[in-house]
């Protein structure tokens, strides 16, 4: 695939405050994506679907980033993205490219209560997104939260964390519609706990 891109932006920072904004547009040719109705390698066995080159598409949007140092130990950050991915020509001209949310919002905090200790957490919100080329059904919007604690000791970092903290049931992948409802779903995992050790050399 090939793309012609243009972007303009601005940054401002003073003291513990930083703000950044970007406006961008990409005109793509032969964008590679999945088409569940395309003839795939397993079609002789009754399965369809393959990655194909789309008709010309356009992706454009506006992004905002902001961070604020509330205190020497606490920093909060936010990101807002507004975007549109659509077909420029072909049988789906003007329709949204499947599985591209039009807006996302992330809010995060980073707290260092004591030297060597760090707690980070945040909330991510994703808007609904169309499933099919006809834009006849959508993946519902969803929000998730995560939390992580890390302790730094010499060259090693020990951490524990939880993703999807409130065990939300949601999905980000679907490849068909039936009666206006998304089908062929790929659900995301529920609450996930992790523990890790990282050593820097």
DRENSE-480297 format. One record per residue (C-alpha): x, y, z; residue in one letter. Coordinates in pm, 1 decimal, padded with zeros to 6 digits. Example, Ala and Ser with C-alpha at 12.3 -4.5 7.8 and 13.67 -1.06 7.14 Angstrom:
REM DRENSE-480297
(rec (01230.0 -00450.0 00780.0) A),
(rec (01367.0 -00106.0 00714.0) S),
REM end
This chain:
REM DRENSE-480297
(rec (00000.0 00000.0 00000.0) X),
(rec (00109.0 00359.3 -00055.2) X),
(rec (00009.0 00680.0 00118.9) X),
(rec (00029.5 01055.3 00068.5) X),
(rec (00033.1 01224.8 00408.7) X),
(rec (00005.4 01576.7 00542.7) X),
(rec (00023.9 01681.9 00907.6) X),
(rec (00027.5 02007.0 01100.8) X),
(rec (00064.1 02051.5 01472.4) X),
(rec (00165.3 02269.9 01762.2) X),
(rec (00318.5 02217.5 02105.9) X),
(rec (00312.6 02437.0 02414.2) X),
(rec (00479.1 02375.3 02749.3) X),
(rec (00528.1 02584.3 03060.6) X),
(rec (00625.6 02466.4 03403.4) X),
(rec (00449.2 02137.4 03466.2) X),
(rec (00194.5 02180.5 03186.4) X),
(rec (00230.2 02050.9 02830.1) X),
(rec (-00024.6 02053.8 02546.5) X),
(rec (00005.3 01921.1 02192.2) X),
(rec (-00240.8 01919.0 01899.6) X),
(rec (-00207.9 01751.6 01557.1) X),
(rec (-00424.5 01764.6 01245.3) X),
(rec (-00346.6 01497.9 00983.2) X),
(rec (-00469.9 01337.1 00663.3) X),
(rec (-00354.5 01027.4 00473.2) X),
(rec (-00477.8 00933.7 00125.2) X),
(rec (-00405.3 00565.8 00073.0) X),
(rec (-00398.2 00345.9 -00235.4) X),
(rec (-00416.4 -00032.9 -00208.8) X),
(rec (-00463.2 -00023.7 00168.6) X),
(rec (-00440.9 -00380.9 00295.7) X),
(rec (-00734.7 -00505.1 00502.2) X),
(rec (-00953.9 -00805.2 00575.3) X),
(rec (-01263.3 -00878.8 00367.0) X),
(rec (-01472.7 -01167.4 00509.1) X),
(rec (-01645.4 -01213.4 00172.3) X),
(rec (-01320.7 -01249.4 -00027.2) X),
(rec (-01215.3 -01589.3 -00152.1) X),
(rec (-00956.5 -01716.5 00095.4) X),
(rec (-00709.3 -02003.5 00094.9) X),
(rec (-00954.9 -02237.6 00269.7) X),
(rec (-01250.7 -02171.3 00038.3) X),
(rec (-01253.3 -02532.2 -00090.6) X),
(rec (-01343.6 -02633.1 00266.5) X),
(rec (-01625.3 -02381.0 00299.7) X),
(rec (-01434.2 -02095.4 00463.8) X),
(rec (-01401.1 -01755.0 00303.5) X),
(rec (-01221.2 -01435.5 00395.0) X),
(rec (-00883.3 -01297.1 00299.4) X),
(rec (-00666.5 -00988.2 00321.0) X),
(rec (-00714.3 -00777.5 00009.7) X),
(rec (-00617.3 -00439.9 -00133.8) X),
(rec (-00902.5 -00195.3 -00068.8) X),
(rec (-01027.0 00064.9 -00311.8) X),
(rec (-00868.9 00407.7 -00239.5) X),
(rec (-00922.6 00517.6 00121.3) X),
(rec (-00866.4 00825.9 00333.9) X),
(rec (-00777.7 00845.9 00702.2) X),
(rec (-00785.5 01182.2 00874.8) X),
(rec (-00817.6 01315.9 01223.2) X),
(rec (-00738.8 01553.6 01505.8) X),
(rec (-00544.9 01453.5 01818.2) X),
(rec (-00489.4 01631.2 02149.2) X),
(rec (-00237.2 01538.1 02418.9) X),
(rec (-00207.5 01711.2 02753.5) X),
(rec (-00012.3 01647.7 03072.3) X),
(rec (-00009.7 01824.6 03405.9) X),
(rec (00236.8 01779.9 03690.8) X),
(rec (00007.7 01821.4 03991.0) X),
(rec (00292.0 01775.2 04238.7) X),
(rec (00648.6 01643.4 04230.6) X),
(rec (00501.6 01296.4 04288.2) X),
(rec (00186.7 01306.0 04071.4) X),
(rec (00137.4 01361.4 03697.7) X),
(rec (-00187.6 01325.2 03504.4) X),
(rec (-00216.5 01286.4 03127.1) X),
(rec (-00493.4 01280.6 02870.5) X),
(rec (-00531.5 01197.4 02502.2) X),
(rec (-00830.2 01264.3 02277.9) X),
(rec (-00835.3 01140.7 01918.0) X),
(rec (-01105.3 01218.5 01660.6) X),
(rec (-01063.5 01033.1 01332.0) X),
(rec (-01242.4 00921.5 01017.7) X),
(rec (-01142.3 00637.5 00787.2) X),
(rec (-01350.7 00614.7 00471.5) X),
(rec (-01346.5 00491.1 00113.7) X),
(rec (-01271.8 00760.0 -00145.7) X),
(rec (-01408.3 00565.1 -00442.7) X),
(rec (-01539.1 00225.1 -00547.9) X),
(rec (-01863.6 00050.5 -00448.1) X),
(rec (-01823.1 00159.1 -00082.6) X),
(rec (-01740.7 00523.4 -00157.8) X),
(rec (-01822.5 00745.7 00142.6) X),
(rec (-01860.8 00450.6 00380.6) X),
(rec (-01643.8 00397.7 00686.7) X),
(rec (-01359.1 00148.3 00671.2) X),
(rec (-01465.2 -00136.0 00905.0) X),
(rec (-01336.0 -00157.3 01262.0) X),
(rec (-01202.8 00197.3 01290.8) X),
(rec (-01347.3 00391.4 01589.2) X),
(rec (-01417.2 00758.6 01523.7) X),
(rec (-01306.6 00871.2 01868.4) X),
(rec (-01095.7 00751.2 02160.9) X),
(rec (-01019.8 00903.9 02499.0) X),
(rec (-00752.3 00803.4 02749.3) X),
(rec (-00692.2 00947.7 03097.6) X),
(rec (-00391.4 00832.0 03298.9) X),
(rec (-00212.5 00912.7 03624.6) X),
(rec (00141.2 00840.0 03741.8) X),
(rec (00210.7 00855.5 04118.9) X),
(rec (00546.5 00811.0 04294.5) X),
(rec (00455.8 00794.7 04666.0) X),
(rec (00810.1 00697.2 04773.8) X),
(rec (01145.3 00667.7 04602.4) X),
(rec (01152.7 00350.0 04395.7) X),
(rec (00775.5 00298.4 04412.1) X),
(rec (00547.7 00386.1 04120.5) X),
(rec (00171.5 00343.0 04073.5) X),
(rec (00015.3 00403.4 03731.7) X),
(rec (-00342.9 00366.3 03620.6) X),
(rec (-00591.6 00489.8 03371.8) X),
(rec (-00916.6 00463.0 03183.4) X),
(rec (-00951.8 00408.9 02808.8) X),
(rec (-01275.7 00479.5 02619.8) X),
(rec (-01335.1 00373.1 02259.2) X),
(rec (-01637.4 00474.1 02050.9) X),
(rec (-01844.5 00233.5 01842.5) X),
(rec (-01708.5 00121.4 01505.9) X),
(rec (-01873.4 -00025.3 01199.2) X),
(rec (-01826.3 -00395.4 01133.8) X),
(rec (-01903.6 -00435.0 00764.2) X),
(rec (-01843.6 -00245.0 00441.1) X),
(rec (-02213.0 -00149.7 00420.7) X),
(rec (-02192.1 00002.5 00772.1) X),
(rec (-02508.8 -00183.0 00871.2) X),
(rec (-02402.2 -00272.5 01227.8) X),
(rec (-02140.6 -00171.1 01483.3) X),
(rec (-01917.4 -00288.3 01765.7) X),
(rec (-02053.9 -00117.4 02080.3) X),
(rec (-01845.1 00149.9 02251.2) X),
(rec (-01657.4 00035.4 02560.0) X),
(rec (-01435.3 00158.1 02842.0) X),
(rec (-01168.1 -00026.7 03039.0) X),
(rec (-00940.0 00056.8 03329.5) X),
(rec (-00596.3 -00068.3 03430.8) X),
(rec (-00368.2 -00038.1 03733.0) X),
(rec (00001.7 -00119.7 03785.0) X),
(rec (00242.7 -00105.6 04078.2) X),
(rec (00619.6 -00122.2 04025.6) X),
(rec (00916.1 -00123.7 04262.2) X),
(rec (01263.9 -00037.8 04136.6) X),
(rec (01555.0 -00202.4 04319.1) X),
(rec (01896.3 -00134.4 04173.4) X),
(rec (01880.6 -00262.8 03812.8) X),
(rec (01564.3 -00468.9 03863.7) X),
(rec (01199.8 -00366.5 03845.9) X),
(rec (00933.1 -00582.3 04011.1) X),
(rec (00573.7 -00515.0 03909.3) X),
(rec (00217.2 -00639.8 03940.0) X),
(rec (-00076.0 -00514.8 03739.4) X),
(rec (-00436.6 -00565.3 03641.1) X),
(rec (-00579.8 -00500.5 03295.5) X),
(rec (-00955.5 -00461.3 03242.8) X),
(rec (-00971.0 -00395.1 03616.4) X),
(rec (-01352.6 -00404.5 03641.9) X),
(rec (-01386.7 -00721.1 03429.7) X),
(rec (-01584.6 -00559.4 03149.2) X),
(rec (-01730.2 -00789.9 02882.2) X),
(rec (-01656.9 -00639.2 02542.1) X),
(rec (-01522.8 -00715.1 02197.3) X),
(rec (-01315.7 -00525.2 01943.0) X),
(rec (-01336.4 -00764.8 01648.0) X),
(rec (-01644.3 -00873.0 01452.9) X),
(rec (-01670.2 -00962.9 01087.6) X),
(rec (-02038.6 -00997.1 00997.3) X),
(rec (-02386.8 -00857.2 01063.5) X),
(rec (-02721.1 -01032.8 01107.8) X),
(rec (-03041.5 -00840.2 01170.2) X),
(rec (-02847.7 -00524.2 01247.0) X),
(rec (-02635.1 -00699.8 01511.0) X),
(rec (-02265.3 -00779.8 01494.2) X),
(rec (-02177.2 -01149.3 01459.6) X),
(rec (-01859.7 -01355.9 01416.0) X),
(rec (-01726.9 -01197.7 01735.2) X),
(rec (-01383.5 -01220.8 01892.1) X),
(rec (-01431.7 -01121.4 02259.4) X),
(rec (-01152.0 -00963.9 02458.8) X),
(rec (-01035.9 -01129.9 02784.5) X),
(rec (-01185.4 -01028.7 03117.2) X),
(rec (-00976.7 -00911.0 03409.9) X),
(rec (-00611.8 -01010.7 03364.9) X),
(rec (-00346.3 -01006.4 03638.1) X),
(rec (00023.2 -00995.0 03555.0) X),
(rec (00349.6 -01005.4 03745.5) X),
(rec (00687.3 -00931.3 03594.3) X),
(rec (01054.8 -00878.6 03668.9) X),
(rec (01270.2 -00666.1 03437.3) X),
(rec (01645.5 -00630.4 03469.5) X),
(rec (01847.0 -00361.9 03290.8) X),
(rec (02203.8 -00443.7 03188.7) X),
REM end
